[in-house]
Amino acid sequence: MSTFESLNLSPEILADIRRAGFEAPTPIQAQAIPPALTGGDVIGCAQTGTGKTAAFAIPIIERLAGSAGLRALVLAPTRELALQIQECFDGLGAGRRVTAATVIGGEAMGPQVEALRRRPAVLVATPGRLLDHLERGNVSLGTIRILVLDEADRMLDMGFAPQIERILKHVPLDRQTLCFSATMPPEMERLVRGHLVRPVRVQVGPASRPVDKVSQVLYPLHRDEKTPLLLSLLRGGRGKVLVFTRTKHRADRLARAVGDAGHRVARLHADRSQSERRRALDGFRAGQYRVLVATDIAARGIDVIDISHVINYDLPATPEDYIHRIGRTARAEASGLASSFAAPEEGDQLRAIERHLGQPLRRERARAR
Ligand code: AMP
């Protein structure tokens, strides 16, 4: 097993890594940090939960220590993920004095302009808001030396390709590019060919995929049985539960039913304001809410270590979303449980998921007690 000490890192960052509680590099870190430290382009094929954020934050902090001005840009698909990336830089960059700022949609421009004026070394951004700032002249990307595209496949899925292309026109060509993606569909390969130079490809092997630590069960049922079964599972278990629904409306309705049954519950979806979303997530993290009901987009990058159970109240639209959802449990080394409810009308999604997994999910009878 490799150690952080063997990766040629500075004593300052090793101290911050230890303070973060990381004992040994995860596989993606062990593979991506050395080539990234030498300044080469890297493509990391890794899902959230594998430690990919620190896999790019650590080499960026090491390479930028001692330099002044804006030097790195990290593009991320969602506000939640951007905030988590910022937290990672805050934690690991303290000793090396590498600072980061975040610009994301849904929050006031003023404080972000202030943060940009403080000349951070790293800018973490969602594409739309960054373009706003660029167009208003609040920031220049002409000094960027390192670019990260995080969850690049998801950014493409969300239709950010044109914004990314526009942003890249502002970033110097002689830069290092690090690209992380859970999947490598053909559009990703095109993006990579267009913007990376002789990249080193690193991939985490199947044994360390978070999904392998999750035991997965499927409840075939009628759609009217979903809420009674959910309430019964909540009564029967302990620990934090993340519940996914297909729509915002269904998330609202379900959260009401769960609350009416006496559970402490919060909601996370795109119609809620940034501060409501943050309160929901912080409250869930702190244990003030036991249940969080979320939709897929809002749940990107939810990073709560001790979720013991993910429940797919509705099946997700794609197998990739399924993998992402169940990756919210069994974070770090713990194991977790993922239960999926499938009504007959969700047969197509179920077949796609099982094909992707390469095996059928274990069936259980839905018996609400
Ligand atoms: P990520 O894949 O970047 O979302 O990281 C998943 C979680 O793993 C985060 O909560 C990190 O704080 C944590 N983590 C990252 N690297 C390590 C490590 N080397 N050892 C233990 N935990 C880690």
Residues whose N, C-alpha, C, O or C-beta is under 5 A from the ligand:
A	BS01	AMP	G21 F22 E23 A24 P25 T26 Q47 T48 G49 T50 G51 K52 T53 A54 A332
